[in-house]
Amino acid sequence: MPDFSVILQSPQVRALVQENTLERAFHDALFPQLLFRGEATPQPWAAGIGDTQLFTAPGLMPVSMAPLRPGFDPVPQGYSSEQWYAQMQQYAGTIDTHMPSDYVAIASLFLRNAHQLGLQASMSMNRKVRNRMYNSAESGWTVADGAQVGVTALRVKRLNGFTRARNPTLSGGSQVRFDFVSSTNPLGIKVFDTTPAEVPRSVIGFTPDTPGDELGPGTITLSVAVTVSDRAYVISDDRTSLVRVGGGLKVDDVGTSDIPTLSDVRTAVARFRTQNVPRHPDGRYHCHFDPTSEALLFRDAEFQRLNQSIPDYYMYREFAVGEILGTIFVRNNECPLKETVLGGLTAGAIPYMGNTDPGGDDFAGELFNNGASTGVPIHRMLFTSQGGIYEYYSDLQALLTEAGVIGKIAEPRITNNGIEVFSERIQLVIRAPLNRLQDMVSTSWKFMGDWPARTDATTGDTARYKRMEIIQHGE
């Protein structure tokens, strides 16, 4: 477009006047609210006990309904137990600052680099907790990866929920914890076979595409051969219960007309209550949903009738659901979508969810139906309850010794666009310059711990995870 600067449009005059003045500040980027990590209950990791902890929960004893026969003692009874585990792992990020460049820069590069690093640390921890919760809420649901005839090695899109099993009543089965599947510790599943329509099978082994990955694509070994079409559903007997708007047994069944309603919310809450799932300390369940889910819920006729005579009520005034049906609804724009899952915005690609791929993301769900990025985007409303996920963290100050540290260690408090980010239990390390010219400062963040989602297989029905639940819908 034409230049309409107030400076005289003469090359000689413009050469005498300073142009393109650089403002002495950085402007903050758009930054999401970090809400998922707040669902994790923090617990310190005791020193000197190894890098893996097992946690045990007892089941309930069966009720005694029959009266005692005269002269007989009651028969001794027992109860089952289950275990879940956490494994300490280290997460970190770093950035270097060339101090001579910082000295001559019009705005401080060092302070901005430290600021951006703190934002990265907070977002990373938030998404790790997010993925753990969503993965447990979708455990045991997958589809076949391609048409396959008479195979015992069945390729599937996701291994999430098909690699471990617990068989306390089976000889040779895992009695307490969920251990790797095998011929003596099988996992019962159902497959949509071409003949017959649905057949029970058992998973007795698995081979991930990426070694060590129990979430992404791979092959499950079955006890009996199956013949399947592409994207035939595969569900485990201990799958997590979920609400799929419109029904169906796979994500492909979600269409554009399948939008959430209050009826779906009631179904999710009723499931929690049926399984005796405890509410959060605030006396409510929590639901995390993205802005699109929120907008679509306002289209529900029942929801609109509730507000028909009160147009000035806060729901419409603030465009917020707030609290309804015993649930607090939290608008969360970090819910898994193509914009918030690494690789989701790659043109024509479905992001690989491999936890050993540095460019991937360990979210185990599919972002679109029909296995194509041109399919219907899948939205997920996550319902949480008390004790569903924990954050076991290491006290990083305990790593310091009498040898001291070359630099400075602190805990970052970052403010961005008016949002204050508290990076509790994350350590910020500013290392003194150690290169030959002593002018390159390294700033890093570090976290050591894990986020286990607990299981509840000993009570209620066969579902492994009962404290997380999702509503899947289209748009």
PEHU-V825487 format. One record per residue. N is the residue number from 1. BURIAL is b if it has 9 or more other ideal C-beta (glycine too) atoms within 8 Angstrom, else e. Layout:
n->N burial->BURIAL
n->N burial->BURIAL
//
This chain:
n->1 burial->e
n->2 burial->e
n->3 burial->e
n->4 burial->e
n->5 burial->e
n->6 burial->e
n->7 burial->e
n->8 burial->e
n->9 burial->e
n->10 burial->e
n->11 burial->e
n->12 burial->e
n->13 burial->b
n->14 burial->b
n->15 burial->e
n->16 burial->e
n->17 burial->e
n->18 burial->e
n->19 burial->e
n->20 burial->e
n->21 burial->e
n->22 burial->e
n->23 burial->e
n->24 burial->e
n->25 burial->e
n->26 burial->e
n->27 burial->e
n->28 burial->e
n->29 burial->e
n->30 burial->e
n->31 burial->b
n->32 burial->e
n->33 burial->e
n->34 burial->b
n->35 burial->b
n->36 burial->b
n->37 burial->b
n->38 burial->e
n->39 burial->b
n->40 burial->b
n->41 burial->e
n->42 burial->b
n->43 burial->e
n->44 burial->e
n->45 burial->b
n->46 burial->e
n->47 burial->e
n->48 burial->e
n->49 burial->e
n->50 burial->e
n->51 burial->e
n->52 burial->e
n->53 burial->b
n->54 burial->e
n->55 burial->b
n->56 burial->e
n->57 burial->b
n->58 burial->e
n->59 burial->b
n->60 burial->e
n->61 burial->e
n->62 burial->e
n->63 burial->e
n->64 burial->e
n->65 burial->e
n->66 burial->e
n->67 burial->e
n->68 burial->e
n->69 burial->e
n->70 burial->e
n->71 burial->e
n->72 burial->e
n->73 burial->e
n->74 burial->e
n->75 burial->e
n->76 burial->e
n->77 burial->e
n->78 burial->e
n->79 burial->b
n->80 burial->e
n->81 burial->b
n->82 burial->b
n->83 burial->b
n->84 burial->b
n->85 burial->b
n->86 burial->b
n->87 burial->e
n->88 burial->b
n->89 burial->e
n->90 burial->e
n->91 burial->b
n->92 burial->e
n->93 burial->b
n->94 burial->b
n->95 burial->b
n->96 burial->e
n->97 burial->b
n->98 burial->b
n->99 burial->b
n->100 burial->e
n->101 burial->b
n->102 burial->b
n->103 burial->e
n->104 burial->e
n->105 burial->e
n->106 burial->e
n->107 burial->e
n->108 burial->e
n->109 burial->b
n->110 burial->b
n->111 burial->e
n->112 burial->b
n->113 burial->b
n->114 burial->b
n->115 burial->b
n->116 burial->b
n->117 burial->b
n->118 burial->b
n->119 burial->b
n->120 burial->b
n->121 burial->b
n->122 burial->b
n->123 burial->b
n->124 burial->b
n->125 burial->b
n->126 burial->b
n->127 burial->b
n->128 burial->b
n->129 burial->b
n->130 burial->b
n->131 burial->b
n->132 burial->b
n->133 burial->b
n->134 burial->b
n->135 burial->b
n->136 burial->b
n->137 burial->b
n->138 burial->b
n->139 burial->b
n->140 burial->b
n->141 burial->b
n->142 burial->b
n->143 burial->b
n->144 burial->b
n->145 burial->b
n->146 burial->e
n->147 burial->e
n->148 burial->b
n->149 burial->e
n->150 burial->e
n->151 burial->b
n->152 burial->b
n->153 burial->b
n->154 burial->b
n->155 burial->b
n->156 burial->b
n->157 burial->b
n->158 burial->b
n->159 burial->b
n->160 burial->b
n->161 burial->b
n->162 burial->b
n->163 burial->e
n->164 burial->b
n->165 burial->b
n->166 burial->b
n->167 burial->b
n->168 burial->b
n->169 burial->e
n->170 burial->b
n->171 burial->e
n->172 burial->e
n->173 burial->b
n->174 burial->b
n->175 burial->e
n->176 burial->b
n->177 burial->b
n->178 burial->b
n->179 burial->e
n->180 burial->e
n->181 burial->b
n->182 burial->e
n->183 burial->e
n->184 burial->e
n->185 burial->b
n->186 burial->b
n->187 burial->b
n->188 burial->b
n->189 burial->b
n->190 burial->b
n->191 burial->b
n->192 burial->b
n->193 burial->b
n->194 burial->e
n->195 burial->e
n->196 burial->e
n->197 burial->e
n->198 burial->e
n->199 burial->b
n->200 burial->e
n->201 burial->b
n->202 burial->b
n->203 burial->b
n->204 burial->b
n->205 burial->b
n->206 burial->b
n->207 burial->e
n->208 burial->b
n->209 burial->e
n->210 burial->b
n->211 burial->e
n->212 burial->e
n->213 burial->b
n->214 burial->b
n->215 burial->b
n->216 burial->b
n->217 burial->b
n->218 burial->b
n->219 burial->b
n->220 burial->b
n->221 burial->b
n->222 burial->b
n->223 burial->b
n->224 burial->e
n->225 burial->e
n->226 burial->b
n->227 burial->b
n->228 burial->b
n->229 burial->e
n->230 burial->e
n->231 burial->b
n->232 burial->b
n->233 burial->b
n->234 burial->b
n->235 burial->b
n->236 burial->b
n->237 burial->b
n->238 burial->b
n->239 burial->b
n->240 burial->b
n->241 burial->e
n->242 burial->b
n->243 burial->b
n->244 burial->b
n->245 burial->b
n->246 burial->b
n->247 burial->e
n->248 burial->e
n->249 burial->e
n->250 burial->b
n->251 burial->b
n->252 burial->b
n->253 burial->b
n->254 burial->b
n->255 burial->b
n->256 burial->e
n->257 burial->e
n->258 burial->b
n->259 burial->b
n->260 burial->b
n->261 burial->b
n->262 burial->b
n->263 burial->e
n->264 burial->b
n->265 burial->b
n->266 burial->b
n->267 burial->b
n->268 burial->b
n->269 burial->b
n->270 burial->e
n->271 burial->b
n->272 burial->b
n->273 burial->e
n->274 burial->e
n->275 burial->b
n->276 burial->e
n->277 burial->b
n->278 burial->e
n->279 burial->b
n->280 burial->b
n->281 burial->e
n->282 burial->e
n->283 burial->e
n->284 burial->b
n->285 burial->b
n->286 burial->b
n->287 burial->b
n->288 burial->b
n->289 burial->b
n->290 burial->b
n->291 burial->e
n->292 burial->e
n->293 burial->b
n->294 burial->b
n->295 burial->e
n->296 burial->b
n->297 burial->b
n->298 burial->b
n->299 burial->e
n->300 burial->b
n->301 burial->e
n->302 burial->b
n->303 burial->b
n->304 burial->b
n->305 burial->e
n->306 burial->e
n->307 burial->b
n->308 burial->e
n->309 burial->e
n->310 burial->e
n->311 burial->e
n->312 burial->e
n->313 burial->e
n->314 burial->e
n->315 burial->b
n->316 burial->b
n->317 burial->e
n->318 burial->e
n->319 burial->e
n->320 burial->b
n->321 burial->e
n->322 burial->b
n->323 burial->e
n->324 burial->e
n->325 burial->e
n->326 burial->e
n->327 burial->b
n->328 burial->b
n->329 burial->b
n->330 burial->b
n->331 burial->b
n->332 burial->b
n->333 burial->b
n->334 burial->b
n->335 burial->b
n->336 burial->b
n->337 burial->b
n->338 burial->b
n->339 burial->e
n->340 burial->b
n->341 burial->b
n->342 burial->e
n->343 burial->b
n->344 burial->b
n->345 burial->e
n->346 burial->e
n->347 burial->e
n->348 burial->e
n->349 burial->e
n->350 burial->b
n->351 burial->b
n->352 burial->b
n->353 burial->b
n->354 burial->b
n->355 burial->b
n->356 burial->e
n->357 burial->e
n->358 burial->e
n->359 burial->e
n->360 burial->b
n->361 burial->b
n->362 burial->b
n->363 burial->b
n->364 burial->b
n->365 burial->b
n->366 burial->b
n->367 burial->b
n->368 burial->b
n->369 burial->b
n->370 burial->e
n->371 burial->b
n->372 burial->e
n->373 burial->b
n->374 burial->e
n->375 burial->b
n->376 burial->b
n->377 burial->b
n->378 burial->b
n->379 burial->b
n->380 burial->b
n->381 burial->b
n->382 burial->b
n->383 burial->b
n->384 burial->b
n->385 burial->b
n->386 burial->e
n->387 burial->e
n->388 burial->b
n->389 burial->b
n->390 burial->b
n->391 burial->b
n->392 burial->b
n->393 burial->b
n->394 burial->b
n->395 burial->e
n->396 burial->b
n->397 burial->e
n->398 burial->e
n->399 burial->e
n->400 burial->e
n->401 burial->e
n->402 burial->e
n->403 burial->e
n->404 burial->e
n->405 burial->e
n->406 burial->e
n->407 burial->e
n->408 burial->e
n->409 burial->b
n->410 burial->e
n->411 burial->e
n->412 burial->b
n->413 burial->b
n->414 burial->b
n->415 burial->e
n->416 burial->b
n->417 burial->e
n->418 burial->e
n->419 burial->e
n->420 burial->e
n->421 burial->b
n->422 burial->e
n->423 burial->b
n->424 burial->e
n->425 burial->b
n->426 burial->b
n->427 burial->b
n->428 burial->b
n->429 burial->b
n->430 burial->b
n->431 burial->b
n->432 burial->e
n->433 burial->b
n->434 burial->e
n->435 burial->e
n->436 burial->e
n->437 burial->e
n->438 burial->e
n->439 burial->b
n->440 burial->b
n->441 burial->b
n->442 burial->b
n->443 burial->b
n->444 burial->b
n->445 burial->b
n->446 burial->b
n->447 burial->b
n->448 burial->b
n->449 burial->b
n->450 burial->b
n->451 burial->b
n->452 burial->b
n->453 burial->b
n->454 burial->b
n->455 burial->b
n->456 burial->b
n->457 burial->b
n->458 burial->b
n->459 burial->e
n->460 burial->e
n->461 burial->e
n->462 burial->e
n->463 burial->b
n->464 burial->b
n->465 burial->b
n->466 burial->b
n->467 burial->b
n->468 burial->b
n->469 burial->b
n->470 burial->b
n->471 burial->b
n->472 burial->b
n->473 burial->b
n->474 burial->b
n->475 burial->b
//
